[in-house]
Every structure is written in C-alpha cells, then in structure tokens.
C-alpha cells in the first residue's frame, strides 16, 4: 500500500489493532429457532450464484411495477448502469398505497416520539392521506417531475411525508441533515439548483430549541433557484418571514385533497441526491434512481433484518439526513410494510435510559444503530439498559464504521440478552443499500467482522495492482459487479464520478468500483473492514473530509495553514484533531491562545456544522510535508494518538516533527 500516493499518506491507522481483531475466534451462530424461521436461508446464496441477474429479477418482484422491465441490467455504457430497463413504477405507491389497498391501512407505519415526550401514531392509511396532501401541496407550488427539492428538517413525520411526496411526483429530493450549517445547506441547494426548501421553524435538541428556518433564510439569500420555502411549525419559536417566498406547512398542506393518483416513472428516474464528503472540500451529490434502489433497499431490509411485517417493531436510530435514514428508515421498511419507531431527539434527553424506555414502550424487536452510539451506551453503563424490559428485541444491527469486538459483545450481551444475532452491515451512501453483512439466520458471526457479501452482490479485496489478496491478506475493497442500488453518478459532475470510483481498478470486463475502504480477509475468508484509505474521517459514523475542515479553518482570518486528521477516539470512532499555524501576533499570550482555539472550533461549527467541530485544535509552528508538498497526515495522526513517530524520511525537513511534538508538551 505504501507505494500509493494519496492513500498511503492517510491509510487506516488500525494496523496495530488488526492482529487482535484477526485472532478473534468467537463465533455466534443463530439459534436453531431463529434459523428455522428466518427470511433468508442458505438457498439465497445458491440462487444468486446460479444466475445473478435472474436473482435480482426475482427480488424486483417484491415491488409493484406498472410496466415490467424488459432487461434486468444494461451495463453496456459502464460505469453508467441501467437496472430494470423499460420498467415503470411509483416509489411512493410501493411504500404506502399498495399496503392500504391490500387491507393493511390500520397497521401502524410509524410510532413517532418527540424529544419532549409528545407522540404521534401514523397508520398506513394516515400515511397515504398525508403523502397525498403533501403531493397536492407541492403541485400547487408549481413543482413538476425532475425538479429538485431540498429537505432540511428534524426527525419529524413531515420529513417522511415530504420525501414520499417528492417520490410520488418524480421530484428529486436532496435531504440535508438538520445539524448542517447555513453555509453547508447553501452549497447543497446551489449545486442541485433546488426550487423548494422544506424546513421547520426549529428543532428540539437536548431540551433546547435550535433555529432551522433562520439557517434557511441565510442559505437562500442569494440562491436564485429557490422560489419557495415551506415551513413546518414544530418548536413554535419566532421566525423571520418573507411573504413572497415563505409558506407555512399547516396553511398549505392541511387543506389539500386527500386524493392523489400516482403516476408511474421510469425505473431510472432520479429519486434523490444525497451529499457526502469526498477528498476535496466540495461535497459530492450522490445520485440514486428508483427501481433498482428500491429493489435493493427492500430486499436487504427483508433479508438482513429478517422483518416479519405482521409482528415486528423495527427501529433504526439514524437520522433521515444520512443514507441510513433514506434506505432503512424510509424506503426499505415502508416498501416492506414495517411498523417502525421514529425518535426525534438525543439518547440522553431527558435521561440516559431514553432509548430503552422507547424499546420497552413499543416492544421494539429489531434495532439498528451505529457503533459510536453503542460505545456511548457502554460508557453510560450497562445498569441503565438493565433497568428496562428489552425482552422484545430479537435482532440487532450496526452500521457506519467498523465495530470493535468489545462493543459488538456488549451490544449482544447487554441489549440482546446474550441471545440475539448481531448484523454488522457495511455499505455506503454510494451503494444505496447494504452490501456486506451476515445473514442473521445463516451466518455464524464473529464480533467485529461484517463477514461476507450478501447474495447478489460481488466484492473482493485486492492489492494495489488489482489482484485479489489471499486469506489473511489485506488491501482495498472493490465491488467488481454492478448492483441495483448503486449510485448512477455525481450530480453534475460525470468526470468526478469516473475519477473517484472507476479509474483506480479495472478487470477484463471493464472498470470496477473502488470503495475507498481498506479491508482484510481472515483465515476463514471473513471480511474485516479497516476504515477509509482516503482523506475522509469517520466521526460518530458521519463522513467528514479532512479537506473540508481544513478549508473551514483557513477561512478564519487568524489561520495561516491547517492540517486535519482523524485520531482514534474511544467513543466516536475517530475524533477530529486539527493542527493550525496562526498568522503572526494573533495569540501572543496563553489566554489569547485559548480564546482563539475556542473561536476556531465555533467557526468550524458555523461553516460546516457542529458535527465537524474539532475535538482538539493544536497550534503548531510548522506542518510536516513531503518534498512534493503533501502534508503527511500519517505523522500528525501519530502525534494525535500519542504514538511513536513513524518513518519521517520522506519529510522535507525532519526537524519539524520535533518542533511540533515539543510544542504539544506545553499545556493548552
Ligand atoms: C451507510 C453509511 C460509508 C463509509 C464506508 C466505511 C464506513 C459504514 C461500515 C463501515 C466498517 C461497517 N462504514 N458501515 N465501516 N463497517 N459496517 O455509513 O454510509 O455515510 O456513506 O459512510 O462508512 O468507511 O465507506 P456513509
């Protein structure tokens, strides 16, 4: 790996812990009872390997198609895939109406719980009405198929109504996480040229009200594309109002007709854009389309989470602002007629047992969350979940970053009564749905491993020349066959799409997809994910690019230069550590220095969002650079993680590291 330029400088720092991981030999097969009743059995692997495309054709039958496809896959124009060619469907009809038509209108779709404790119960019949009304409202605002809509909302049911109303009308939504700043929102609105922004007055966060509408006001100030802002009243705080642009949700949506006839769209009609961090400061608008995406979301949700729609209560603790929320709060579960829990707030408001109270109240049987959340619960102590009745849980899932075996064990033991299967699911915004995961009724899972590729998916680990590594070997994770939920491009940037994902490796049949993750096979052939090999950090499961944070820092007038690394963090997976060189004279005393560091942290939060706030900012006199001027983040990570320095011979000036390390010895 060390011969690769970009990758080597910032490769996964987990080499030391890897040996421990790979000696992990505990395995947890499903109980006989679970295996016997499981949705997915060994037969699924056999069917998929017999004929992959036919297999996906069968999976697509989970959906209602107005017009059946004529060809499962057209890969003739790789890397631009077409799945279910000629097929037509309506995504929202598949997630809502057809369940009502089949007699399940009274089934609860969403048990929603607000942070302050208010609740709403939304049946499939309610959902059908709300989505129809919202769709009619969007029509009345002059929107039509192909237009882009930015959705900037907290975790309230209107977020789901809005997404589904867009899907129903063939509008392409771009959900922007409510924790992002006005600036981040503006970039995303501009890039997609959204004509409508849907937001709320504010959001509840740890018992406080945070303004959302005010961020939108800032973001749309010079956004020519935006004609209207549709505002849900959630928190009741005062908001500025522009009569020519702003519309209250309750004024517009509530009075609409509850009837709306869905139109069928092409399988490749754009469903959504979701922005994710890349290795440059500019986020990438990942584009997903309809038929293939929904097929994979529904199939994986059925097979990996073993959903039994008549009896299960499913809860994915993500936010709709991330891809996990798209595929496993909205599209997958609703396509499968799940009864879900949706929770607005933070896990420790008003107390650290809030999640377990919710599990107990709704008898949640399937829970899906991220390792960072699990580690937080571990830190709070196992006596907290122990006070609640969690006996309804029968399956646990993890996503977002590698899960360390201790966290996996704790999750299974303290949340899953030492009995439930735990599925560690690897996938990305770009993949649309889960790619690598145990099947809960089949796989004997090892704590910390995502185990193997799902039936229908093809992936391997290759060395820098693209040759598959042998058991025990590590390298780069690639996806060597197209899959239905795959991204169809980066919005407005075909070249970046090719360069980022398809230019690194190819095989005899064409380009193959480079995931940007390091991985390793253990001696049994199980897959262990090792983290990103590019300049992307993973903080609490959120992808944040080092460059993005560096750009934010140098946009502050006191900063001359900045280098940012992700350092191992016991709770968040990685923490953001920034090294900054100040412009002369800005922080002459220790007090001034401390005040400035605080200012810088706030500045990053304002530019990107609170999730990008550096854990630590270290003021340094110099940064380590190679002769070609590339910052050696690997060395900075050594410093940030208090390790012996690695090889410094490629440094232009090897005394720099001494300077940095000695500077850090000082308090502050
Ligand atoms: C779904 C999601 C994608 C990146 C991915 C990888 C990391 C996600 C993981 C995992 C190890 C898992 N990642 N799941 N690493 N084990 N089970 O998180 O999408 O936000 O796009 O992040 O997250 O590094 O490349 P996204």
Boltz pocket constraint, residues with backbone or C-beta under 6 A from the ligand:
constraints:
  - pocket:
      binder: B
      contacts: [[A, 276], [A, 322], [A, 323], [A, 324], [A, 398], [A, 399], [A, 400], [A, 401], [A, 402], [A, 403], [A, 424], [A, 425], [A, 426], [A, 427], [A, 428], [A, 429], [A, 430], [A, 436], [A, 450], [A, 515], [A, 516], [A, 517], [A, 529], [A, 530], [A, 531], [A, 532], [A, 538], [A, 541], [A, 542], [A, 543]]
      max_distance: 6.0
